[in-house]
Amino acid sequence: MTPRTTVRADVRFARITRALKALADPTRVRILGLLAGGQVCVCHIHDALAIPQPTASRHLACLRKAGLVDSRREGTWMYYTLAAQPDETLSTLVNAVTHCAGHADTVARDRRRLESATGCCCVVDNSPLTFGCCAPGS
Protein backbone atom coordinates (compact mmCIF):
# COMPACT_ATOMS: atom_id res chain seq x y z
CA MET A 1 0.00 0.00 0.00
CA THR A 2 1.37 3.40 -0.93
CA PRO A 3 1.26 6.31 1.55
CA ARG A 4 -1.42 8.01 -0.58
CA THR A 5 -3.60 4.85 -0.53
CA THR A 6 -3.12 4.56 3.23
CA VAL A 7 -4.28 8.15 3.78
CA ARG A 8 -7.36 7.58 1.59
CA ALA A 9 -8.19 4.38 3.51
CA ASP A 10 -7.76 6.21 6.84
CA VAL A 11 -10.17 8.96 5.70
CA ARG A 12 -12.74 6.35 4.67
CA PHE A 13 -12.30 4.53 7.99
CA ALA A 14 -12.75 7.80 9.92
CA ARG A 15 -15.96 8.55 8.00
CA ILE A 16 -17.30 5.06 8.66
CA THR A 17 -16.55 5.19 12.39
CA ARG A 18 -18.05 8.70 12.67
CA ALA A 19 -21.23 7.44 10.97
CA LEU A 20 -21.41 4.35 13.19
CA LYS A 21 -21.02 6.46 16.33
CA ALA A 22 -23.88 8.69 15.19
CA LEU A 23 -26.01 5.61 14.46
CA ALA A 24 -25.44 4.19 17.95
CA ASP A 25 -28.52 6.02 19.24
CA PRO A 26 -32.05 4.63 18.65
CA THR A 27 -33.56 8.09 18.15
CA ARG A 28 -31.09 8.89 15.39
CA VAL A 29 -31.86 5.59 13.63
CA ARG A 30 -35.58 6.44 13.88
CA ILE A 31 -34.84 9.84 12.28
CA LEU A 32 -33.02 8.16 9.39
CA GLY A 33 -36.03 5.86 9.04
CA LEU A 34 -38.21 8.93 8.50
CA LEU A 35 -35.77 10.63 6.14
CA ALA A 36 -35.56 7.52 3.95
CA GLY A 37 -38.75 8.76 2.29
CA GLY A 38 -37.37 12.20 1.47
CA GLN A 39 -37.20 15.69 2.90
CA VAL A 40 -38.88 16.28 6.27
CA CYS A 41 -39.30 19.46 8.34
CA VAL A 42 -37.91 19.31 11.88
CA CYS A 43 -41.39 20.15 13.21
CA HIS A 44 -42.74 16.96 11.65
CA ILE A 45 -39.78 14.92 12.87
CA HIS A 46 -40.32 15.80 16.50
CA ASP A 47 -44.08 15.24 16.17
CA ALA A 48 -43.63 11.85 14.51
CA LEU A 49 -41.12 10.70 17.13
CA ALA A 50 -43.08 12.26 20.02
CA ILE A 51 -39.96 13.97 21.36
CA PRO A 52 -39.35 17.64 22.26
CA GLN A 53 -38.18 19.86 19.39
CA PRO A 54 -34.82 20.68 21.07
CA THR A 55 -34.13 16.94 21.42
CA ALA A 56 -34.89 16.37 17.74
CA SER A 57 -32.64 19.29 16.78
CA ARG A 58 -29.78 17.95 18.92
CA HIS A 59 -30.00 14.51 17.28
CA LEU A 60 -30.23 16.07 13.82
CA ALA A 61 -27.12 18.16 14.54
CA CYS A 62 -25.24 14.98 15.45
CA LEU A 63 -26.38 13.30 12.21
CA ARG A 64 -25.42 16.40 10.22
CA LYS A 65 -21.98 16.53 11.85
CA ALA A 66 -21.47 12.86 10.92
CA GLY A 67 -22.35 13.67 7.30
CA LEU A 68 -25.50 11.54 7.31
CA VAL A 69 -28.07 14.30 6.76
CA ASP A 70 -28.21 17.64 4.98
CA SER A 71 -30.33 20.59 6.02
CA ARG A 72 -31.77 23.69 4.42
CA ARG A 73 -33.60 26.63 5.90
CA GLU A 74 -36.77 28.01 4.40
CA GLY A 75 -37.89 31.03 6.39
CA THR A 76 -38.14 29.86 9.99
CA TRP A 77 -38.33 26.16 9.04
CA MET A 78 -35.47 23.67 8.82
CA TYR A 79 -35.80 20.77 6.39
CA TYR A 80 -33.65 17.65 6.49
CA THR A 81 -32.77 14.97 3.93
CA LEU A 82 -30.41 12.04 3.81
CA ALA A 83 -27.04 13.29 2.61
CA ALA A 84 -25.43 11.99 -0.55
CA GLN A 85 -22.47 9.92 0.58
CA PRO A 86 -18.94 10.54 -0.71
CA ASP A 87 -18.28 6.89 -1.53
CA GLU A 88 -20.06 3.60 -2.13
CA THR A 89 -19.08 2.16 1.25
CA LEU A 90 -20.89 4.86 3.23
CA SER A 91 -23.80 4.78 0.82
CA THR A 92 -24.16 1.03 1.43
CA LEU A 93 -24.03 1.59 5.19
CA VAL A 94 -26.79 4.25 5.11
CA ASN A 95 -28.94 2.16 2.76
CA ALA A 96 -28.59 -0.89 5.01
CA VAL A 97 -29.48 1.08 8.16
CA THR A 98 -32.54 2.77 6.62
CA HIS A 99 -33.68 -0.52 5.12
CA CYS A 100 -33.34 -2.44 8.39
CA ALA A 101 -35.00 0.39 10.34
CA GLY A 102 -37.95 0.08 7.98
CA HIS A 103 -38.59 -3.42 9.34
CA ALA A 104 -38.92 -2.19 12.93
CA ASP A 105 -42.41 -1.67 14.36
CA THR A 106 -41.22 1.52 16.07
CA VAL A 107 -40.16 3.08 12.77
CA ALA A 108 -43.37 1.91 11.09
CA ARG A 109 -45.36 3.75 13.80
CA ASP A 110 -43.16 6.84 13.36
CA ARG A 111 -43.78 6.76 9.61
CA ARG A 112 -47.55 6.46 10.11
CA ARG A 113 -47.50 9.48 12.44
CA LEU A 114 -45.43 11.40 9.89
CA GLU A 115 -47.83 10.48 7.09
CA SER A 116 -50.76 11.53 9.26
CA ALA A 117 -49.12 14.88 10.06
CA THR A 118 -48.07 15.66 6.50
CA GLY A 119 -51.02 14.11 4.68
CA CYS A 120 -48.83 12.20 2.25
CA CYS A 121 -47.26 8.81 1.95
CA CYS A 122 -43.62 9.79 2.11
CA VAL A 123 -41.85 6.48 2.57
CA VAL A 124 -40.24 4.95 -0.48
CA ASP A 125 -37.55 2.27 -0.48
CA ASN A 126 -35.17 3.59 -3.11
CA SER A 127 -32.27 1.38 -2.09
CA PRO A 128 -30.48 -0.15 -5.08
CA LEU A 129 -29.37 -3.01 -2.86
CA THR A 130 -31.09 -6.33 -2.41
CA PHE A 131 -31.28 -7.61 1.15
CA GLY A 132 -32.03 -11.19 2.18
CA CYS A 133 -34.76 -10.09 4.57
CA CYS A 134 -36.92 -9.01 1.63
CA ALA A 135 -36.13 -11.84 -0.76
CA PRO A 136 -39.14 -13.79 -2.01
CA GLY A 137 -40.07 -16.44 0.53
CA SER A 138 -38.43 -14.66 3.50
Phi and psi restraints in degrees (value plus and minus 20) as a CYANA .aco file:
   2 THR   PHI    -100.4   -60.4
   2 THR   PSI     140.8   180.8
   3 PRO   PHI     -77.3   -37.3
   3 PRO   PSI     -58.0   -18.0
   4 ARG   PHI     -84.8   -44.8
   4 ARG   PSI     -61.5   -21.5
   5 THR   PHI     -85.1   -45.1
   5 THR   PSI     -59.6   -19.6
   6 THR   PHI     -82.5   -42.5
   6 THR   PSI     -63.4   -23.4
   7 VAL   PHI     -82.9   -42.9
   7 VAL   PSI     -64.6   -24.6
   8 ARG   PHI     -81.4   -41.4
   8 ARG   PSI     -62.1   -22.1
   9 ALA   PHI     -85.1   -45.1
   9 ALA   PSI     -58.8   -18.8
  10 ASP   PHI     -86.1   -46.1
  10 ASP   PSI     -56.9   -16.9
  11 VAL   PHI     -85.1   -45.1
  11 VAL   PSI     -65.6   -25.6
  12 ARG   PHI     -80.8   -40.8
  12 ARG   PSI     -64.8   -24.8
  13 PHE   PHI     -81.9   -41.9
  13 PHE   PSI     -61.4   -21.4
  14 ALA   PHI     -82.9   -42.9
  14 ALA   PSI     -61.1   -21.1
  15 ARG   PHI     -84.5   -44.5
  15 ARG   PSI     -61.8   -21.8
  16 ILE   PHI     -83.7   -43.7
  16 ILE   PSI     -67.4   -27.4
  17 THR   PHI     -86.5   -46.5
  17 THR   PSI     -55.9   -15.9
  18 ARG   PHI     -83.3   -43.3
  18 ARG   PSI     -62.0   -22.0
  19 ALA   PHI     -85.1   -45.1
  19 ALA   PSI     -64.1   -24.1
  20 LEU   PHI     -84.3   -44.3
  20 LEU   PSI     -57.3   -17.3
  21 LYS   PHI     -83.1   -43.1
  21 LYS   PSI     -62.3   -22.3
  22 ALA   PHI     -85.4   -45.4
  22 ALA   PSI     -53.2   -13.2
  23 LEU   PHI    -101.8   -61.8
  23 LEU   PSI     -21.1    18.9
  24 ALA   PHI     -98.3   -58.3
  24 ALA   PSI     -13.3    26.7
  25 ASP   PHI    -136.8   -96.8
  25 ASP   PSI     109.2   149.2
  26 PRO   PHI     -79.0   -39.0
  26 PRO   PSI     -56.1   -16.1
  27 THR   PHI     -85.1   -45.1
  27 THR   PSI     -59.0   -19.0
  28 ARG   PHI     -89.2   -49.2
  28 ARG   PSI     -55.0   -15.0
  29 VAL   PHI     -86.2   -46.2
  29 VAL   PSI     -59.9   -19.9
  30 ARG   PHI     -81.4   -41.4
  30 ARG   PSI     -59.8   -19.8
  31 ILE   PHI     -82.6   -42.6
  31 ILE   PSI     -65.2   -25.2
  32 LEU   PHI     -81.5   -41.5
  32 LEU   PSI     -56.1   -16.1
  33 GLY   PHI     -79.7   -39.7
  33 GLY   PSI     -56.7   -16.7
  34 LEU   PHI     -92.9   -52.9
  34 LEU   PSI     -61.0   -21.0
  35 LEU   PHI     -93.9   -53.9
  35 LEU   PSI     -32.2     7.8
  36 ALA   PHI     -80.5   -40.5
  36 ALA   PSI     -44.9    -4.9
  37 GLY   PHI    -107.9   -67.9
  37 GLY   PSI     -26.0    14.0
  38 GLY   PHI     108.8   148.8
  38 GLY   PSI    -187.2  -147.2
  39 GLN   PHI     -83.0   -43.0
  39 GLN   PSI     116.2   156.2
  40 VAL   PHI    -158.7  -118.7
  40 VAL   PSI     117.9   157.9
  41 CYS   PHI     -94.0   -54.0
  41 CYS   PSI     125.0   165.0
  42 VAL   PHI     -78.2   -38.2
  42 VAL   PSI     -52.8   -12.8
  43 CYS   PHI     -83.6   -43.6
  43 CYS   PSI     -55.4   -15.4
  44 HIS   PHI     -97.1   -57.1
  44 HIS   PSI     -50.7   -10.7
  45 ILE   PHI     -84.3   -44.3
  45 ILE   PSI     -68.8   -28.8
  46 HIS   PHI     -89.7   -49.7
  46 HIS   PSI     -51.2   -11.2
  47 ASP   PHI     -86.8   -46.8
  47 ASP   PSI     -66.3   -26.3
  48 ALA   PHI     -84.6   -44.6
  48 ALA   PSI     -55.1   -15.1
  49 LEU   PHI    -109.6   -69.6
  49 LEU   PSI     -27.6    12.4
  50 ALA   PHI      35.4    75.4
  50 ALA   PSI      28.4    68.4
  51 ILE   PHI    -147.4  -107.4
  51 ILE   PSI     137.2   177.2
  52 PRO   PHI     -82.5   -42.5
  52 PRO   PSI     129.0   169.0
  53 GLN   PHI     -78.3   -38.3
  53 GLN   PSI     -62.3   -22.3
  54 PRO   PHI     -81.4   -41.4
  54 PRO   PSI     -53.7   -13.7
  55 THR   PHI     -87.0   -47.0
  55 THR   PSI     -64.4   -24.4
  56 ALA   PHI     -80.3   -40.3
  56 ALA   PSI     -64.6   -24.6
  57 SER   PHI     -83.1   -43.1
  57 SER   PSI     -58.8   -18.8
  58 ARG   PHI     -84.0   -44.0
  58 ARG   PSI     -63.3   -23.3
  59 HIS   PHI     -87.2   -47.2
  59 HIS   PSI     -60.0   -20.0
  60 LEU   PHI     -84.0   -44.0
  60 LEU   PSI     -57.7   -17.7
  61 ALA   PHI     -82.8   -42.8
  61 ALA   PSI     -59.9   -19.9
  62 CYS   PHI     -83.5   -43.5
  62 CYS   PSI     -64.3   -24.3
  63 LEU   PHI     -84.8   -44.8
  63 LEU   PSI     -57.5   -17.5
  64 ARG   PHI     -87.3   -47.3
  64 ARG   PSI     -63.4   -23.4
  65 LYS   PHI     -81.3   -41.3
  65 LYS   PSI     -54.0   -14.0
  66 ALA   PHI     -99.6   -59.6
  66 ALA   PSI     -25.1    14.9
  67 GLY   PHI      61.2   101.2
  67 GLY   PSI      -2.3    37.7
  68 LEU   PHI    -112.6   -72.6
  68 LEU   PSI     -44.8    -4.8
  69 VAL   PHI    -152.0  -112.0
  69 VAL   PSI     134.7   174.7
  70 ASP   PHI    -134.1   -94.1
  70 ASP   PSI     136.2   176.2
  71 SER   PHI    -153.4  -113.4
  71 SER   PSI     137.4   177.4
  72 ARG   PHI    -166.8  -126.8
  72 ARG   PSI     125.5   165.5
  73 ARG   PHI    -120.9   -80.9
  73 ARG   PSI     117.0   157.0
  74 GLU   PHI    -152.2  -112.2
  74 GLU   PSI      80.5   120.5
  75 GLY   PHI      45.8    85.8
  75 GLY   PSI    -142.7  -102.7
  76 THR   PHI    -113.9   -73.9
  76 THR   PSI     -20.4    19.6
  77 TRP   PHI    -119.1   -79.1
  77 TRP   PSI     123.1   163.1
  78 MET   PHI    -131.1   -91.1
  78 MET   PSI     109.3   149.3
  79 TYR   PHI    -133.6   -93.6
  79 TYR   PSI     122.0   162.0
  80 TYR   PHI    -144.3  -104.3
  80 TYR   PSI     126.2   166.2
  81 THR   PHI    -159.2  -119.2
  81 THR   PSI     142.0   182.0
  82 LEU   PHI     -86.3   -46.3
  82 LEU   PSI     117.7   157.7
  83 ALA   PHI    -100.7   -60.7
  83 ALA   PSI     125.1   165.1
  84 ALA   PHI     -87.8   -47.8
  84 ALA   PSI     114.1   154.1
  85 GLN   PHI    -111.2   -71.2
  85 GLN   PSI     126.8   166.8
  86 PRO   PHI     -92.6   -52.6
  86 PRO   PSI     -35.6     4.4
  87 ASP   PHI    -170.8  -130.8
  87 ASP   PSI     147.2   187.2
  88 GLU   PHI     -85.0   -45.0
  88 GLU   PSI     -50.6   -10.6
  89 THR   PHI     -83.6   -43.6
  89 THR   PSI     -68.6   -28.6
  90 LEU   PHI     -88.4   -48.4
  90 LEU   PSI     -56.2   -16.2
  91 SER   PHI     -81.4   -41.4
  91 SER   PSI     -62.4   -22.4
  92 THR   PHI     -83.2   -43.2
  92 THR   PSI     -61.7   -21.7
  93 LEU   PHI     -80.7   -40.7
  93 LEU   PSI     -69.2   -29.2
  94 VAL   PHI     -84.5   -44.5
  94 VAL   PSI     -62.2   -22.2
  95 ASN   PHI     -81.3   -41.3
  95 ASN   PSI     -61.3   -21.3
  96 ALA   PHI     -86.1   -46.1
  96 ALA   PSI     -62.7   -22.7
  97 VAL   PHI     -85.5   -45.5
  97 VAL   PSI     -67.0   -27.0
  98 THR   PHI     -86.5   -46.5
  98 THR   PSI     -55.4   -15.4
  99 HIS   PHI     -85.4   -45.4
  99 HIS   PSI     -70.6   -30.6
 100 CYS   PHI     -83.4   -43.4
 100 CYS   PSI     -59.4   -19.4
 101 ALA   PHI     -80.1   -40.1
 101 ALA   PSI     -54.0   -14.0
 102 GLY   PHI     -83.7   -43.7
 102 GLY   PSI     -38.3     1.7
 103 HIS   PHI    -107.0   -67.0
 103 HIS   PSI     -30.1     9.9
 104 ALA   PHI    -103.4   -63.4
 104 ALA   PSI     116.1   156.1
 105 ASP   PHI     -78.4   -38.4
 105 ASP   PSI     -58.3   -18.3
 106 THR   PHI     -79.2   -39.2
 106 THR   PSI     -66.3   -26.3
 107 VAL   PHI     -89.0   -49.0
 107 VAL   PSI     -55.8   -15.8
 108 ALA   PHI     -81.4   -41.4
 108 ALA   PSI     -61.8   -21.8
 109 ARG   PHI     -84.8   -44.8
 109 ARG   PSI     -62.5   -22.5
 110 ASP   PHI     -78.6   -38.6
 110 ASP   PSI     -64.0   -24.0
 111 ARG   PHI     -85.5   -45.5
 111 ARG   PSI     -58.5   -18.5
 112 ARG   PHI     -84.0   -44.0
 112 ARG   PSI     -62.0   -22.0
 113 ARG   PHI     -83.7   -43.7
 113 ARG   PSI     -59.7   -19.7
 114 LEU   PHI     -84.2   -44.2
 114 LEU   PSI     -65.4   -25.4
 115 GLU   PHI     -82.4   -42.4
 115 GLU   PSI     -57.5   -17.5
 116 SER   PHI     -86.4   -46.4
 116 SER   PSI     -60.8   -20.8
 117 ALA   PHI     -91.8   -51.8
 117 ALA   PSI     -55.6   -15.6
 118 THR   PHI    -116.3   -76.3
 118 THR   PSI     -36.9     3.1
 119 GLY   PHI      56.5    96.5
 119 GLY   PSI      -5.4    34.6
 120 CYS   PHI    -158.8  -118.8
 120 CYS   PSI     135.2   175.2
 121 CYS   PHI    -104.8   -64.8
 121 CYS   PSI      87.9   127.9
 122 CYS   PHI    -130.6   -90.6
 122 CYS   PSI     -10.7    29.3
 123 VAL   PHI    -125.0   -85.0
 123 VAL   PSI      98.6   138.6
 124 VAL   PHI    -154.0  -114.0
 124 VAL   PSI     109.9   149.9
 125 ASP   PHI    -106.2   -66.2
 125 ASP   PSI      82.5   122.5
 126 ASN   PHI    -125.8   -85.8
 126 ASN   PSI       0.7    40.7
 127 SER   PHI     -90.3   -50.3
 127 SER   PSI     109.0   149.0
 128 PRO   PHI     -97.3   -57.3
 128 PRO   PSI     -25.6    14.4
 129 LEU   PHI    -109.2   -69.2
 129 LEU   PSI     134.8   174.8
 130 THR   PHI    -129.8   -89.8
 130 THR   PSI     108.2   148.2
 131 PHE   PHI    -134.3   -94.3
 131 PHE   PSI     125.2   165.2
 132 GLY   PHI     -80.6   -40.6
 132 GLY   PSI     -47.9    -7.9
 133 CYS   PHI     -86.5   -46.5
 133 CYS   PSI     -40.0     0.0
 134 CYS   PHI    -132.9   -92.9
 134 CYS   PSI     -11.1    28.9
 135 ALA   PHI     -87.6   -47.6
 135 ALA   PSI     128.8   168.8
 136 PRO   PHI     -73.6   -33.6
 136 PRO   PSI     113.4   153.4
 137 GLY   PHI      69.0   109.0
 137 GLY   PSI     -19.5    20.5
